[in-house]
Amino acid sequence: MLDAEALFQEMDQRNQGWVSHGTFKRWVHQNCHFTLSDNDMLVLQPLLDDARDGQITKDEFVTCFAAPAEPEELDHEAAEREHNKAMEEQKAQDAKKKEEEAKKAKQAEQAKKAEPAKPAEQAKPTAPATTDAKKPSGK
């Protein structure tokens, strides 16, 4: 496990309670054999230097690098019970929804049966043949 406080104390050789970005970069280079560029520090600054004052305080460093105090133990049985309960609730909701849809469909069918039958469309009268046509004269 990473001991962030011990690492910070190792970096803070002057016991000031803070280290500069340069001191941090040198420590990383000497101990991790990795060179941090100024651009790298710009990316890390929001994580390491909340105040953005060029000083990485012990609290800032520990907050950034310390492991959580104690990881929570997973209660698999409780998680399974919660999952099963959620699944049962979902099934109940689905069944209720299906029941409501069936009820609406039945009501719509009953309403359709209760409607009076529409009479067939009456035949439209056709135009009578015209008798006004001139007859050819038979002379």
C-alpha positions as CSV (number, residue, x, y, z in Angstrom):
1,M,0.0,0.0,0.0
2,L,1.2,3.5,-0.9
3,D,2.2,5.5,2.2
4,A,1.6,9.0,0.8
5,E,2.5,10.8,4.1
6,A,5.9,9.0,4.2
7,L,6.6,9.9,0.5
8,F,5.7,13.5,1.2
9,Q,8.0,13.6,4.2
10,E,10.8,12.2,2.0
11,M,10.2,15.0,-0.6
12,D,9.8,17.8,2.0
13,Q,13.4,17.8,3.2
14,R,13.1,21.3,4.6
15,N,10.0,20.4,6.7
16,Q,8.1,23.3,5.3
17,G,4.8,21.4,4.9
18,W,4.9,21.9,1.1
19,V,7.1,21.2,-1.9
20,S,7.5,23.1,-5.1
21,H,6.6,21.7,-8.5
22,G,10.3,21.6,-9.2
23,T,11.0,19.6,-6.1
24,F,8.2,17.2,-7.0
25,K,9.5,16.8,-10.6
26,R,13.1,16.1,-9.3
27,W,11.9,13.6,-6.7
28,V,9.9,11.7,-9.4
29,H,12.9,11.7,-11.7
30,Q,15.4,10.5,-9.0
31,N,13.1,7.9,-7.5
32,C,10.9,6.8,-10.3
33,H,13.3,7.4,-13.2
34,F,10.6,9.3,-15.1
35,T,10.9,12.9,-16.3
36,L,7.9,15.1,-15.9
37,S,7.7,17.9,-18.4
38,D,6.2,21.3,-17.7
39,N,3.1,20.2,-19.7
40,D,2.8,17.1,-17.5
41,M,2.8,19.4,-14.5
42,L,0.1,21.5,-16.0
43,V,-2.0,18.3,-16.3
44,L,-1.2,17.2,-12.8
45,Q,-1.6,20.7,-11.2
46,P,-5.4,20.4,-10.6
47,L,-4.8,17.1,-8.8
48,L,-1.6,18.0,-6.8
49,D,-2.0,21.8,-6.3
50,D,-5.6,22.6,-5.6
51,A,-4.7,26.2,-4.7
52,R,-2.6,26.5,-7.9
53,D,0.0,28.5,-5.9
54,G,3.0,26.5,-7.0
55,Q,3.2,24.7,-3.7
56,I,2.1,21.1,-3.2
57,T,1.0,20.9,0.5
58,K,1.1,17.7,2.5
59,D,-2.7,17.6,2.5
60,E,-2.9,18.1,-1.2
61,F,-0.4,15.3,-1.8
62,V,-2.0,12.9,0.6
63,T,-5.5,13.5,-0.8
64,C,-4.1,12.8,-4.3
65,F,-2.1,9.7,-3.6
66,A,-3.4,8.0,-0.4
67,A,-5.3,4.8,-0.7
68,P,-8.8,4.8,0.8
69,A,-8.8,4.1,4.6
70,E,-10.5,0.7,4.4
71,P,-12.1,-0.8,1.3
72,E,-15.7,-1.8,2.0
73,E,-16.3,-5.4,2.2
74,L,-18.6,-6.7,-0.4
75,D,-21.8,-8.4,0.9
76,H,-22.6,-10.6,-2.1
77,E,-25.7,-12.1,-0.4
78,A,-27.1,-8.6,0.2
79,A,-26.3,-7.6,-3.3
80,E,-28.1,-10.7,-4.7
81,R,-31.1,-10.1,-2.4
82,E,-31.3,-6.5,-3.6
83,H,-31.0,-7.6,-7.2
84,N,-33.7,-10.3,-6.8
85,K,-36.0,-7.8,-5.1
86,A,-35.6,-5.3,-8.0
87,M,-36.3,-8.1,-10.5
88,E,-39.5,-9.1,-8.7
89,E,-40.6,-5.5,-8.6
90,Q,-39.9,-5.2,-12.3
91,K,-41.9,-8.4,-13.0
92,A,-44.8,-7.1,-10.9
93,Q,-44.8,-3.8,-12.8
94,D,-44.7,-5.7,-16.2
95,A,-47.6,-7.9,-15.1
96,K,-49.6,-4.9,-14.0
97,K,-48.9,-3.1,-17.3
98,K,-49.9,-6.2,-19.3
99,E,-53.1,-6.5,-17.2
100,E,-54.0,-2.9,-17.8
101,E,-53.3,-3.2,-21.6
102,A,-55.6,-6.4,-21.7
103,K,-58.3,-4.5,-19.8
104,K,-58.1,-1.6,-22.2
105,A,-58.2,-3.9,-25.2
106,K,-61.3,-5.7,-23.8
107,Q,-63.0,-2.3,-23.1
108,A,-62.3,-1.2,-26.7
109,E,-63.7,-4.5,-28.0
110,Q,-66.9,-4.2,-25.9
111,A,-67.3,-0.6,-27.0
112,K,-66.9,-1.6,-30.7
113,K,-69.6,-4.3,-30.3
114,A,-71.9,-1.8,-28.6
115,E,-71.8,0.6,-31.6
116,P,-74.8,0.4,-33.9
117,A,-74.0,-1.2,-37.3
118,K,-73.5,1.5,-39.9
119,P,-76.0,1.1,-42.8
120,A,-74.4,0.2,-46.1
121,E,-73.8,3.3,-48.3
122,Q,-76.8,3.9,-50.4
123,A,-76.3,3.5,-54.1
124,K,-75.9,6.8,-55.9
125,P,-78.4,7.4,-58.6
126,T,-77.0,7.4,-62.0
127,A,-77.8,10.1,-64.5
128,P,-80.7,9.2,-66.8
129,A,-80.0,8.7,-70.4
130,T,-80.8,11.8,-72.4
131,T,-83.6,11.5,-75.0
132,D,-83.0,15.0,-76.4
133,A,-80.7,13.7,-78.9
134,K,-81.7,14.8,-82.4
135,K,-82.9,12.2,-84.6
136,P,-81.7,12.2,-88.1
137,S,-84.3,13.3,-90.5
138,G,-85.6,10.5,-92.7
139,K,-86.2,12.3,-95.9
